[in-house]
Amino acid sequence: MTPKLKIERRDEAGVSRLILQGVIDENADFSEAFSKLEATAILDLGGITLINSSGVRQWVRAVQNFPKNAKVIYEKCSPRIVEQVNYVADFLGGGSIVSFDAPYYCPKCKKETKVLLHTESLSSPKAPEQKCPNCGAMMEFDDIEEEYFSFLNLRTL
């Protein structure tokens, strides 16, 4: 059974903070969580494990309905979200990514890990060098660098 999408929302001092976890598919319902957003909306997408084509349609429709004057910030974007941002026009609906997970691999430990990167700290659309948190060896970026970081080309670094 596919895990259902869970959305937790908190509104405070002009900010709507939404934490999304699970799968975005044809059953995803954003209507309640995305209604009446505050002036700033922060969406934590680190818990998204899968998004299928029906889910992409649901998502794009939902973000197109965000208030035009709202500032929308995406943080902790999972690799599944980064893939969609790179391939689907208007996936962010005018919002911007401030942080995202990048996949790395340690050849010494033979372990995969995700590293949270902040867009403001990147000077080029390339994977920054990272040391393994377990053994301290230099890790390798575990995807196609030009494709994974292509969304960064949409903004000025």
DSSP file with accessible surface (Angstrom, degrees, kcal/mol):
  #  RESIDUE AA STRUCTURE BP1 BP2  ACC     N-H-->O    O-->H-N    N-H-->O    O-->H-N    TCO  KAPPA ALPHA  PHI   PSI    X-CA   Y-CA   Z-CA
    1    1 A M              0   0  237      0, 0.0     3,-0.0     0, 0.0     0, 0.0   0.000 360.0 360.0 360.0 134.5    0.0    0.0    0.0
    2    2 A T        -     0   0   77      1,-0.1     2,-0.1    20,-0.0    21,-0.0  -0.549 360.0-110.5 -75.1 132.0    1.3    3.4   -1.0
    3    3 A P        -     0   0   77      0, 0.0    20,-0.8     0, 0.0     2,-0.1  -0.411  35.7-120.1 -63.7 135.9    1.8    5.8    2.0
    4    4 A K        -     0   0  185     18,-0.1     2,-0.3     1,-0.1    20,-0.1  -0.409  29.4 -98.3 -75.0 151.2   -0.7    8.6    1.9
    5    5 A L        -     0   0   25     18,-0.3     2,-0.4    17,-0.2    17,-0.2  -0.544  38.1-162.0 -70.5 130.6    0.4   12.3    1.7
    6    6 A K  E     -A   21   0A 120     15,-3.1    15,-2.5    -2,-0.3     2,-0.5  -0.964   5.9-171.1-116.8 130.2    0.5   14.0    5.1
    7    7 A I  E     -A   20   0A  42     -2,-0.4     2,-0.5    13,-0.2    13,-0.2  -0.983   3.7-168.4-125.2 121.6    0.5   17.8    5.3
    8    8 A E  E     -A   19   0A  80     11,-2.5    11,-2.7    -2,-0.5     2,-0.4  -0.919  11.8-169.7-106.7 130.6    1.1   19.6    8.6
    9    9 A R  E     +A   18   0A  63     -2,-0.5     2,-0.4     9,-0.2     9,-0.2  -0.979  12.4 178.1-127.4 136.2    0.3   23.3    8.6
   10   10 A R  E     -A   17   0A 129      7,-2.4     7,-3.2    -2,-0.4     2,-0.5  -0.999  11.2-159.4-132.9 131.1    1.1   26.0   11.1
   11   11 A D  E     +A   16   0A  75     -2,-0.4     2,-0.3     5,-0.2     5,-0.2  -0.941  24.0 154.2-110.4 130.1    0.2   29.7   10.7
   12   12 A E  E >   -A   15   0A 156      3,-2.6     3,-1.5    -2,-0.5    -2,-0.1  -0.928  61.1 -13.2-158.0 129.9    2.1   32.2   12.8
   13   13 A A  T 3  S-     0   0  101     -2,-0.3     3,-0.1     1,-0.3    -1,-0.0   0.867 128.5 -43.9  49.3  48.6    3.0   35.9   12.4
   14   14 A G  T 3  S+     0   0   30      1,-0.2    26,-1.7    25,-0.0     2,-0.4   0.605 117.5 108.0  78.9  10.9    2.2   36.2    8.7
   15   15 A V  E <   -Ab  12  40A  45     -3,-1.5    -3,-2.6    24,-0.2     2,-0.6  -0.984  52.6-157.9-125.9 129.8    3.8   32.9    7.8
   16   16 A S  E     -Ab  11  41A   0     24,-3.0    26,-3.0    -2,-0.4     2,-0.5  -0.935  14.3-165.0-100.3 120.0    2.2   29.6    6.7
   17   17 A R  E     -Ab  10  42A  75     -7,-3.2    -7,-2.4    -2,-0.6     2,-0.4  -0.946   6.9-174.7-109.0 122.5    4.6   26.7    7.3
   18   18 A L  E     -Ab   9  43A   0     24,-3.1    26,-3.3    -2,-0.5     2,-0.5  -0.970  11.1-163.9-120.6 131.2    3.7   23.5    5.7
   19   19 A I  E     -Ab   8  44A  32    -11,-2.7   -11,-2.5    -2,-0.4     2,-0.4  -0.968  11.7-164.2-114.0 118.3    5.5   20.2    6.1
   20   20 A L  E     +A    7   0A   0     24,-2.5    27,-0.9    -2,-0.5     2,-0.3  -0.880  11.1 174.0-107.5 135.6    4.7   17.6    3.4
   21   21 A Q  E     +Ab   6  47A  89    -15,-2.5   -15,-3.1    -2,-0.4     2,-0.3  -0.996  40.6  16.9-140.1 143.0    5.5   13.9    3.8
   22   22 A G  E    S- b   0  48A  11     25,-2.8    27,-2.3    -2,-0.3    28,-0.9  -0.790  95.7 -16.3 108.6-145.2    4.8   10.8    1.8
   23   23 A V  E     - b   0  50A   5    -20,-0.8     2,-0.8    -2,-0.3   -18,-0.3  -0.867  42.1-150.1-111.4 133.1    3.6   10.3   -1.8
   24   24 A I  E     + b   0  51A   0     26,-2.6    28,-1.8    -2,-0.4    31,-0.4  -0.901  46.2 132.7 -99.6 109.7    2.1   12.9   -4.1
   25   25 A D  S >  S-     0   0   17     -2,-0.8     3,-2.1    30,-0.2    33,-0.0  -0.635  74.1 -58.9-138.3-162.8   -0.1   11.0   -6.4
   26   26 A E  T 3  S+     0   0   97      1,-0.3    -2,-0.0    -2,-0.2    27,-0.0   0.701 130.6  56.7 -62.7 -17.0   -3.7   11.1   -7.9
   27   27 A N  T 3  S+     0   0  122      2,-0.0    -1,-0.3     0, 0.0     2,-0.2   0.479  77.2 121.8 -92.1  -3.1   -5.1   11.0   -4.3
   28   28 A A    <   -     0   0    4     -3,-2.1     2,-0.5     1,-0.0    -4,-0.1  -0.429  42.5-169.0 -65.1 129.1   -3.2   14.1   -3.2
   29   29 A D        +     0   0  109     -2,-0.2     4,-0.3   -24,-0.1     3,-0.1  -0.956  19.1 164.7-125.0 109.8   -5.5   16.8   -2.0
   30   30 A F     >  +     0   0    8     -2,-0.5     4,-2.8     1,-0.1     5,-0.2   0.450  49.1 101.0 -99.0  -4.5   -3.9   20.2   -1.4
   31   31 A S  T  4 S+     0   0   79      1,-0.2     4,-0.4     2,-0.2    -1,-0.1   0.888  87.9  35.4 -56.0 -48.1   -7.2   22.2   -1.2
   32   32 A E  T >4 S+     0   0  165      1,-0.2     3,-1.0     2,-0.2    -1,-0.2   0.954 120.7  45.9 -72.8 -47.6   -7.4   22.6    2.6
   33   33 A A  T 34 S+     0   0   14     -4,-0.3    -2,-0.2     1,-0.2    -1,-0.2   0.840 117.4  43.6 -65.7 -33.8   -3.7   22.9    3.3
   34   34 A F  T >< S+     0   0   18     -4,-2.8     3,-0.5     3,-0.1    -1,-0.2   0.406  91.1 107.5 -95.0   3.3   -3.0   25.4    0.5
   35   35 A S  T <  S+     0   0   56     -3,-1.0    31,-0.0    -4,-0.4    -3,-0.0  -0.548  84.6   3.7 -85.0 146.7   -6.1   27.6    1.1
   36   36 A K  T 3  S-     0   0  188     -2,-0.2    -1,-0.2     1,-0.1     2,-0.1   0.889  83.3-169.7  50.3  52.7   -5.9   31.0    2.7
   37   37 A L    <   -     0   0   18     -3,-0.5    -1,-0.1     1,-0.1     4,-0.1  -0.375  20.8-114.2 -68.7 150.0   -2.1   31.1    2.9
   38   38 A E        -     0   0   74      2,-0.3   -23,-0.1     1,-0.1   -22,-0.1  -0.124  44.1 -84.2 -70.9-179.9   -0.4   33.9    4.8
   39   39 A A  S    S+     0   0   67     31,-0.1    32,-2.9     1,-0.1     2,-0.4   0.818 121.2  39.0 -61.1 -30.9    1.8   36.5    3.0
   40   40 A T  E    S-bc  15  71A  36    -26,-1.7   -24,-3.0    30,-0.2     2,-0.5  -0.984  71.4-167.9-121.7 132.2    4.7   34.1    3.2
   41   41 A A  E     -bc  16  72A   0     30,-3.1    32,-3.0    -2,-0.4     2,-0.5  -0.983   1.2-167.2-120.4 124.6    4.4   30.3    2.7
   42   42 A I  E     -bc  17  73A  24    -26,-3.0   -24,-3.1    -2,-0.5     2,-0.6  -0.965   6.0-165.4-112.1 119.0    7.3   28.0    3.6
   43   43 A L  E     -bc  18  74A   0     30,-3.1    32,-2.7    -2,-0.5     2,-0.7  -0.930   7.7-156.4-110.3 117.2    6.9   24.5    2.2
   44   44 A D  E     +bc  19  75A  17    -26,-3.3   -24,-2.5    -2,-0.6     3,-0.3  -0.838  17.5 172.6 -91.1 111.3    9.2   21.8    3.6
   45   45 A L  E >   +     0   0A   0     30,-2.4     3,-1.4    -2,-0.7    33,-1.1   0.168  43.3 109.6-109.0  18.3    9.4   19.1    1.0
   46   46 A G  E 3  S+     0   0A  23     29,-0.3    -1,-0.2     1,-0.3   -25,-0.1   0.740  74.9  56.9 -66.5 -22.5   12.1   16.9    2.5
   47   47 A G  E 3  S+b   21   0A  22    -27,-0.9   -25,-2.8    -3,-0.3     2,-0.6   0.384  74.2 114.8 -93.2   5.5    9.6   14.1    3.4
   48   48 A I  E <   +b   22   0A   3     -3,-1.4    32,-0.4   -27,-0.3    33,-0.2  -0.665  35.0 173.7 -80.4 118.8    8.3   13.6   -0.2
   49   49 A T  E     +     0   0A  85    -27,-2.3     2,-0.3    -2,-0.6   -26,-0.2   0.679  62.9   7.0 -98.3 -22.4    9.4   10.1   -1.2
   50   50 A L  E     -b   23   0A  82    -28,-0.9   -26,-2.6     2,-0.0     2,-0.3  -0.979  50.2-172.3-159.8 146.0    7.6    9.8   -4.6
   51   51 A I  E     -b   24   0A  12     -2,-0.3   -26,-0.2   -28,-0.2     2,-0.1  -0.941  15.9-163.5-142.6 120.5    5.6   11.9   -7.0
   52   52 A N     >  -     0   0   50    -28,-1.8     4,-2.4    -2,-0.3     5,-0.2  -0.409  39.5 -92.0 -96.7 179.0    4.0   10.3  -10.0
   53   53 A S  H  > S+     0   0   86      1,-0.2     4,-1.9     2,-0.2     5,-0.1   0.880 126.9  49.4 -62.4 -37.2    2.6   11.9  -13.2
   54   54 A S  H  > S+     0   0   29      1,-0.2     4,-2.2     2,-0.2    -1,-0.2   0.899 110.6  51.7 -66.9 -37.7   -0.9   12.3  -11.7
   55   55 A G  H  > S+     0   0    0    -31,-0.4     4,-2.8     2,-0.2    -2,-0.2   0.877 105.2  55.1 -65.5 -37.2    0.6   13.8   -8.6
   56   56 A V  H  X S+     0   0   18     -4,-2.4     4,-2.9     2,-0.2     5,-0.3   0.938 108.3  49.1 -61.3 -43.6    2.6   16.3  -10.7
   57   57 A R  H  X S+     0   0  129     -4,-1.9     4,-2.2     1,-0.2    -2,-0.2   0.933 112.4  47.5 -60.6 -46.8   -0.7   17.4  -12.4
   58   58 A Q  H  X S+     0   0   60     -4,-2.2     4,-1.9     1,-0.2    -1,-0.2   0.914 114.0  48.3 -58.7 -45.2   -2.3   17.8   -8.9
   59   59 A W  H  X S+     0   0    0     -4,-2.8     4,-2.8     2,-0.2     5,-0.3   0.937 110.2  49.2 -63.1 -50.2    0.7   19.8   -7.6
   60   60 A V  H  X S+     0   0   22     -4,-2.9     4,-1.8     1,-0.2    -1,-0.2   0.915 111.5  50.0 -61.1 -41.9    1.0   22.2  -10.6
   61   61 A R  H  X S+     0   0  133     -4,-2.2     4,-0.6    -5,-0.3    -1,-0.2   0.919 112.3  48.9 -59.7 -42.9   -2.7   23.0  -10.4
   62   62 A A  H >< S+     0   0   15     -4,-1.9     3,-1.1     1,-0.2    -2,-0.2   0.933 111.2  46.6 -66.5 -46.1   -2.4   23.6   -6.7
   63   63 A V  H >< S+     0   0    2     -4,-2.8     3,-1.3     1,-0.3    -1,-0.2   0.796 104.1  62.8 -71.3 -24.4    0.6   25.9   -6.8
   64   64 A Q  H 3< S+     0   0   91     -4,-1.8    -1,-0.3    -5,-0.3    -2,-0.2   0.732 100.1  56.4 -68.3 -18.8   -0.9   27.9   -9.7
   65   65 A N  T << S+     0   0  133     -3,-1.1    -1,-0.2    -4,-0.6    -2,-0.2   0.383  77.6 119.3 -94.3   3.7   -3.7   28.9   -7.2
   66   66 A F  S <  S-     0   0   10     -3,-1.3   -31,-0.1     1,-0.1     6,-0.0  -0.389  83.9 -87.2 -61.8 147.2   -1.3   30.4   -4.6
   67   67 A P    >   -     0   0   53      0, 0.0     3,-1.5     0, 0.0    -1,-0.1  -0.315  34.8-129.4 -56.5 136.6   -2.1   34.0   -4.1
   68   68 A K  T 3  S+     0   0  185      1,-0.3    -2,-0.1    -3,-0.1    -3,-0.0   0.793 107.1  49.1 -61.9 -28.3   -0.2   36.1   -6.6
   69   69 A N  T 3  S+     0   0  147      2,-0.1    -1,-0.3   -29,-0.0     2,-0.2   0.467  87.8 110.4 -92.2   0.6    1.3   38.4   -3.9
   70   70 A A    <   -     0   0   18     -3,-1.5     2,-0.7   -30,-0.1   -30,-0.2  -0.496  66.6-133.7 -77.1 142.2    2.4   35.5   -1.6
   71   71 A K  E     -c   40   0A 131    -32,-2.9   -30,-3.1    -2,-0.2     2,-0.5  -0.879  25.5-162.4 -93.0 118.4    6.1   34.8   -1.2
   72   72 A V  E     -c   41   0A  11     -2,-0.7    24,-1.9   -32,-0.2     2,-0.4  -0.918   8.7-175.5-111.8 124.5    6.5   31.1   -1.6
   73   73 A I  E     -cd  42  96A  25    -32,-3.0   -30,-3.1    -2,-0.5     2,-0.5  -0.971   9.9-157.3-121.9 130.8    9.7   29.4   -0.3
   74   74 A Y  E     -cd  43  97A   0     22,-3.0    24,-3.0    -2,-0.4    25,-1.0  -0.923  17.3-179.7-108.3 130.3   10.6   25.7   -0.7
   75   75 A E  E     +c   44   0A  31    -32,-2.7   -30,-2.4    -2,-0.5   -29,-0.3  -0.908  56.7  13.8-130.1 156.8   13.1   24.2    1.7
   76   76 A K  S    S-     0   0   86     -2,-0.3    24,-0.3   -32,-0.2    -1,-0.2   0.812  76.5-168.0  54.5  36.8   14.6   20.8    2.2
   77   77 A C  B     -e  100   0B   0     22,-2.1    24,-3.1    -3,-0.2   -31,-0.2  -0.357  15.0-130.5 -60.1 127.0   13.5   19.6   -1.3
   78   78 A S    >>  -     0   0    2    -33,-1.1     4,-2.5    22,-0.2     3,-0.6  -0.283  25.7-102.9 -71.5 162.2   13.9   15.9   -1.6
   79   79 A P  H 3> S+     0   0   22      0, 0.0     4,-2.3     0, 0.0     5,-0.2   0.863 123.4  58.5 -55.5 -33.5   15.7   14.4   -4.7
   80   80 A R  H 3> S+     0   0   98    -32,-0.4     4,-1.5     2,-0.2     5,-0.1   0.890 108.1  45.4 -63.8 -38.1   12.2   13.5   -6.1
   81   81 A I  H <> S+     0   0    0     -3,-0.6     4,-2.7   -33,-0.2     5,-0.2   0.926 109.4  54.3 -70.8 -43.5   11.2   17.1   -6.0
   82   82 A V  H  X S+     0   0    0     -4,-2.5     4,-2.1     1,-0.2    -2,-0.2   0.922 106.1  54.0 -57.2 -42.0   14.4   18.4   -7.5
   83   83 A E  H  X S+     0   0   58     -4,-2.3     4,-1.1     1,-0.2    -1,-0.2   0.928 110.6  45.7 -56.4 -46.8   13.8   16.0  -10.5
   84   84 A Q  H  X S+     0   0   35     -4,-1.5     4,-2.8     1,-0.2     3,-0.4   0.893 108.6  55.0 -68.0 -38.8   10.4   17.4  -11.0
   85   85 A V  H  < S+     0   0   13     -4,-2.7     6,-0.2     1,-0.2    -1,-0.2   0.906 110.0  48.6 -59.1 -38.9   11.6   21.0  -10.8
   86   86 A N  H  < S+     0   0   30     -4,-2.1    -1,-0.2    -5,-0.2    -2,-0.2   0.752 122.8  30.9 -72.3 -25.3   14.1   20.3  -13.5
   87   87 A Y  H  < S+     0   0  145     -4,-1.1     2,-0.6    -3,-0.4    -2,-0.2   0.640 106.6  68.4-110.2 -18.7   11.6   18.6  -15.8
   88   88 A V  S >< S-     0   0   37     -4,-2.8     3,-1.5    -5,-0.1     4,-0.2  -0.921  74.8-130.7-115.5 118.2    8.2   20.3  -15.3
   89   89 A A  T 3  S+     0   0   83     -2,-0.6    -3,-0.1     1,-0.3    -2,-0.0  -0.331  92.1   9.6 -60.2 140.5    7.6   23.9  -16.3
   90   90 A D  T >  S+     0   0  111     -5,-0.1     3,-0.6     1,-0.1    -1,-0.3   0.696  80.5 140.3  63.0  22.2    6.0   26.0  -13.5
   91   91 A F  T <  S+     0   0    3     -3,-1.5    -2,-0.1     1,-0.2   -28,-0.1   0.870  76.4  43.7 -62.3 -33.1    6.5   23.3  -10.9
   92   92 A L  T >  S-     0   0   30     -4,-0.2     3,-1.9    -7,-0.1    -1,-0.2   0.569  98.5-140.8 -88.3 -10.7    7.4   25.9   -8.3
   93   93 A G  T <  S-     0   0   30     -3,-0.6     3,-0.1     1,-0.3    -2,-0.1   0.851  73.9 -44.0  56.3  35.9    4.6   28.3   -9.3
   94   94 A G  T 3  S+     0   0   84      1,-0.3    -1,-0.3   -23,-0.0   -22,-0.2   0.397 113.3 120.4  91.2  -5.4    6.8   31.4   -8.9
   95   95 A G    <   -     0   0   13     -3,-1.9     2,-0.3   -24,-0.1    -1,-0.3  -0.223  54.4-129.5 -82.1 178.8    8.3   30.2   -5.6
   96   96 A S  E     -d   73   0A  63    -24,-1.9   -22,-3.0    -3,-0.1     2,-0.5  -0.977   9.0-123.4-135.4 149.5   12.0   29.7   -5.0
   97   97 A I  E     +d   74   0A  11     -2,-0.3   -22,-0.2   -24,-0.2     3,-0.1  -0.763  24.2 174.2 -90.8 128.9   14.1   26.9   -3.5
   98   98 A V  S    S+     0   0   52    -24,-3.0    21,-1.5    -2,-0.5    22,-0.5   0.667  70.4  10.0-103.9 -24.3   16.3   27.8   -0.5
   99   99 A S  E     + F   0 118B   4    -25,-1.0   -22,-2.1    19,-0.3    -1,-0.3  -0.994  62.1 174.0-154.6 153.0   17.6   24.3    0.3
  100  100 A F  E     -eF  77 117B   0     17,-2.3    17,-3.2    -2,-0.3     2,-0.4  -0.989  32.9-106.4-156.2 154.6   17.5   20.8   -1.2
  101  101 A D  E     - F   0 116B  24    -24,-3.1    15,-0.2    -2,-0.3   -19,-0.1  -0.703  29.7-162.8 -85.3 137.3   18.9   17.4   -0.6
  102  102 A A  E     - F   0 115B   0     13,-2.3    13,-2.7    -2,-0.4     2,-0.4  -0.974  19.7-122.2-120.5 135.8   21.7   16.2   -2.9
  103  103 A P  E     + F   0 114B  21      0, 0.0    39,-2.8     0, 0.0     2,-0.3  -0.611  34.4 175.1 -82.4 130.9   22.7   12.5   -3.2
  104  104 A Y  E     -GF 141 113B   3      9,-3.2     9,-2.7    -2,-0.4     2,-0.4  -0.904  16.3-151.6-129.1 161.0   26.3   11.5   -2.4
  105  105 A Y  E     -GF 140 112B  62     35,-2.8    35,-3.3    -2,-0.3     7,-0.2  -0.999   8.2-145.5-136.2 134.5   28.1    8.2   -2.2
  106  106 A C  E  >> - F   0 111B   1      5,-2.8     4,-2.0    -2,-0.4     5,-0.9  -0.887   5.8-164.9 -99.7 113.4   31.1    7.3   -0.1
  107  107 A P  T  45S+     0   0   48      0, 0.0    -1,-0.1     0, 0.0    32,-0.1   0.788  89.4  51.8 -68.1 -24.0   33.3    4.8   -2.0
  108  108 A K  T  45S+     0   0  153     30,-0.2    31,-0.0     1,-0.2    -2,-0.0   0.951 122.0  28.1 -76.5 -49.1   35.2    4.0    1.2
  109  109 A C  T  45S-     0   0   41      2,-0.1    -1,-0.2    28,-0.0     3,-0.1   0.641  98.1-135.1 -81.4 -20.6   32.1    3.2    3.4
  110  110 A K  T  <5 +     0   0  150     -4,-2.0     2,-0.4     1,-0.2    -2,-0.0   0.885  59.8 134.9  61.7  41.4   30.1    2.1    0.4
  111  111 A K  E   < -F  106   0B 114     -5,-0.9    -5,-2.8     2,-0.0     2,-0.3  -0.948  50.8-139.6-124.1 143.0   27.2    4.2    1.8
  112  112 A E  E     +F  105   0B 148     -2,-0.4     2,-0.3    -7,-0.2    -7,-0.2  -0.745  27.7 172.3 -93.6 146.9   24.7    6.6    0.2
  113  113 A T  E     -F  104   0B  49     -9,-2.7    -9,-3.2    -2,-0.3     2,-0.4  -0.984  28.6-127.5-150.4 156.1   23.8    9.7    2.0
  114  114 A K  E     -F  103   0B 115     -2,-0.3     2,-0.5   -11,-0.2   -13,-0.1  -0.905  19.8-157.6-105.4 138.4   21.8   12.9    1.3
  115  115 A V  E     -F  102   0B  23    -13,-2.7   -13,-2.3    -2,-0.4     2,-0.6  -0.966  16.4-130.2-117.3 127.6   23.5   16.3    2.0
  116  116 A L  E     -F  101   0B  68     -2,-0.5     2,-0.4   -15,-0.2   -15,-0.2  -0.671  29.3-169.4 -78.4 119.9   21.3   19.4    2.6
  117  117 A L  E     -F  100   0B  10    -17,-3.2   -17,-2.3    -2,-0.6     2,-0.5  -0.881  15.5-140.8-110.9 146.4   22.6   22.2    0.4
  118  118 A H  E >   -F   99   0B  88     -2,-0.4     3,-1.5   -19,-0.2     4,-0.4  -0.919   9.8-143.0-107.7 126.0   21.6   25.8    0.6
  119  119 A T  G >  S+     0   0   11    -21,-1.5     3,-1.5    -2,-0.5    -1,-0.1   0.850  98.4  60.2 -58.7 -35.8   21.2   27.6   -2.8
  120  120 A E  G 3  S+     0   0  176    -22,-0.5    -1,-0.3     1,-0.3   -21,-0.1   0.751 102.4  53.4 -65.8 -22.5   22.6   30.9   -1.5
  121  121 A S  G <  S+     0   0   87     -3,-1.5     2,-0.5     2,-0.0    -1,-0.3   0.516  88.2  96.1 -90.7  -3.1   25.9   29.2   -0.6
  122  122 A L    <   -     0   0   15     -3,-1.5     5,-0.0    -4,-0.4    -5,-0.0  -0.751  47.5-175.5 -92.3 129.0   26.4   27.7   -4.1
  123  123 A S  S    S+     0   0  112     -2,-0.5    -1,-0.1     1,-0.2    34,-0.1   0.536  73.4  17.8 -97.8 -10.0   28.6   29.7   -6.4
  124  124 A S  S    S-     0   0   44      2,-0.2     2,-2.2    33,-0.0    -1,-0.2  -0.980  86.9 -99.5-152.8 160.2   28.1   27.4   -9.4
  125  125 A P  S    S+     0   0   41      0, 0.0     2,-0.3     0, 0.0    24,-0.2  -0.303  87.8 106.0 -80.2  56.8   25.6   24.8  -10.5
  126  126 A K  S    S-     0   0  117     -2,-2.2    -2,-0.2    22,-0.1    -3,-0.1  -0.947  81.1 -95.5-132.0 155.6   28.0   22.0   -9.5
  127  127 A A        -     0   0   20     -2,-0.3    14,-0.1     1,-0.1     2,-0.1  -0.544  41.9-132.0 -71.5 121.9   28.1   19.6   -6.6
  128  128 A P        -     0   0   42      0, 0.0     2,-0.1     0, 0.0    -1,-0.1  -0.426  32.0 -92.6 -71.7 152.0   30.3   21.0   -3.8
  129  129 A E        -     0   0  165     -2,-0.1     2,-0.4     9,-0.0    11,-0.1  -0.393  48.1-170.0 -63.8 141.0   32.8   18.6   -2.3
  130  130 A Q        -     0   0   51      9,-0.4     9,-3.1    -3,-0.1     2,-0.3  -0.998  16.3-138.0-137.3 139.9   31.5   16.8    0.7
  131  131 A K  B     -H  138   0C 145     -2,-0.4     7,-0.2     7,-0.2     6,-0.1  -0.753  34.8-102.4 -95.1 145.4   33.2   14.6    3.3
  132  132 A C     >  -     0   0    7      5,-3.4     4,-1.5    -2,-0.3    -1,-0.1  -0.430  20.5-144.0 -65.0 130.0   31.6   11.4    4.5
  133  133 A P  T  4 S+     0   0   97      0, 0.0    -1,-0.2     0, 0.0    -2,-0.0   0.727  98.0  47.0 -68.7 -18.4   30.0   11.9    8.0
  134  134 A N  T  4 S+     0   0  106      3,-0.1    -2,-0.0     1,-0.0    -3,-0.0   0.911 132.7   5.7 -87.7 -49.0   31.1    8.4    8.9
  135  135 A C  T  4 S-     0   0   48      2,-0.1     3,-0.1     0, 0.0    -1,-0.0   0.539  88.8-120.7-117.7 -12.1   34.7    8.1    7.8
  136  136 A G     <  +     0   0   40     -4,-1.5     3,-0.1     1,-0.3     2,-0.0   0.427  64.4 137.9  86.0  -3.1   35.8   11.6    6.7
  137  137 A A        -     0   0   28     -6,-0.1    -5,-3.4     1,-0.1    -1,-0.3  -0.354  65.7 -92.4 -71.0 158.1   36.7   10.4    3.1
  138  138 A M  B     -H  131   0C  82     -7,-0.2    -7,-0.2    -3,-0.1   -30,-0.2  -0.538  44.9-143.1 -71.6 133.3   35.7   12.6    0.2
  139  139 A M        -     0   0   17     -9,-3.1    -9,-0.4    -2,-0.3     2,-0.4  -0.559   5.9-125.7 -93.7 164.2   32.3   11.5   -1.2
  140  140 A E  E     -G  105   0B 110    -35,-3.3   -35,-2.8    -2,-0.2     2,-0.2  -0.857  27.6-108.7-107.3 142.8   31.2   11.4   -4.9
  141  141 A F  E     -G  104   0B  36     -2,-0.4     2,-0.3   -37,-0.2   -37,-0.3  -0.537  29.6-147.3 -68.1 134.7   28.1   13.1   -6.2
  142  142 A D        +     0   0   71    -39,-2.8     2,-0.3    -2,-0.2   -38,-0.1  -0.271  66.9  44.5-108.1  46.5   25.6   10.3   -6.9
  143  143 A D  S    S-     0   0   66     -2,-0.3     2,-0.9   -40,-0.1     3,-0.1  -0.927 103.5 -65.8-161.6-175.9   23.7   11.7   -9.9
  144  144 A I     >  -     0   0   85     -2,-0.3     4,-3.0     1,-0.2     3,-0.5  -0.767  46.2-153.7 -87.7 108.8   24.3   13.4  -13.2
  145  145 A E  H  > S+     0   0   53     -2,-0.9     4,-2.3     1,-0.2    -1,-0.2   0.878  88.1  51.4 -53.6 -48.1   25.6   16.8  -12.0
  146  146 A E  H  4 S+     0   0  129      1,-0.2    -1,-0.2     2,-0.2     4,-0.1   0.857 117.2  40.4 -61.7 -37.4   24.5   18.9  -15.0
  147  147 A E  H >4 S+     0   0   87     -3,-0.5     3,-1.1     2,-0.2     4,-0.3   0.924 114.3  50.1 -76.7 -46.6   21.0   17.6  -14.8
  148  148 A Y  H 3< S+     0   0    4     -4,-3.0     3,-0.5     1,-0.3    -2,-0.2   0.896 118.4  37.8 -62.4 -40.9   20.5   17.6  -11.1
  149  149 A F  T >< S+     0   0    1     -4,-2.3     3,-1.6    -5,-0.3     4,-0.5   0.333  84.7 105.1 -93.5   8.3   21.7   21.2  -10.6
  150  150 A S  G X   +     0   0   37     -3,-1.1     3,-1.5     1,-0.3     4,-0.4   0.824  69.1  66.8 -62.9 -27.6   20.1   22.5  -13.8
  151  151 A F  G >  S+     0   0   14     -3,-0.5     3,-1.3    -4,-0.3    -1,-0.3   0.812  91.4  64.4 -63.4 -24.0   17.3   24.3  -11.9
  152  152 A L  G X  S+     0   0    0     -3,-1.6     3,-1.4     1,-0.3    -1,-0.3   0.773  88.6  67.6 -69.8 -23.0   20.0   26.6  -10.4
  153  153 A N  G <  S+     0   0  108     -3,-1.5    -1,-0.3    -4,-0.5    -2,-0.2   0.670  86.2  71.0 -68.3 -15.9   20.6   27.9  -13.9
  154  154 A L  G <  S+     0   0  145     -3,-1.3     2,-0.3    -4,-0.4    -1,-0.3   0.634 103.1  43.9 -76.1 -14.2   17.2   29.5  -13.8
  155  155 A R  S <  S-     0   0   89     -3,-1.4     2,-0.5    -4,-0.2     0, 0.0  -0.864  97.6 -96.6-125.3 164.4   18.4   32.0  -11.3
  156  156 A T              0   0  132     -2,-0.3    -3,-0.1     1,-0.0    -2,-0.1  -0.680 360.0 360.0 -83.4 126.3   21.6   34.0  -11.1
  157  157 A L              0   0   78     -2,-0.5   -34,-0.1   -34,-0.1   -37,-0.1  -0.555 360.0 360.0 -88.1 360.0   24.3   32.5   -8.9
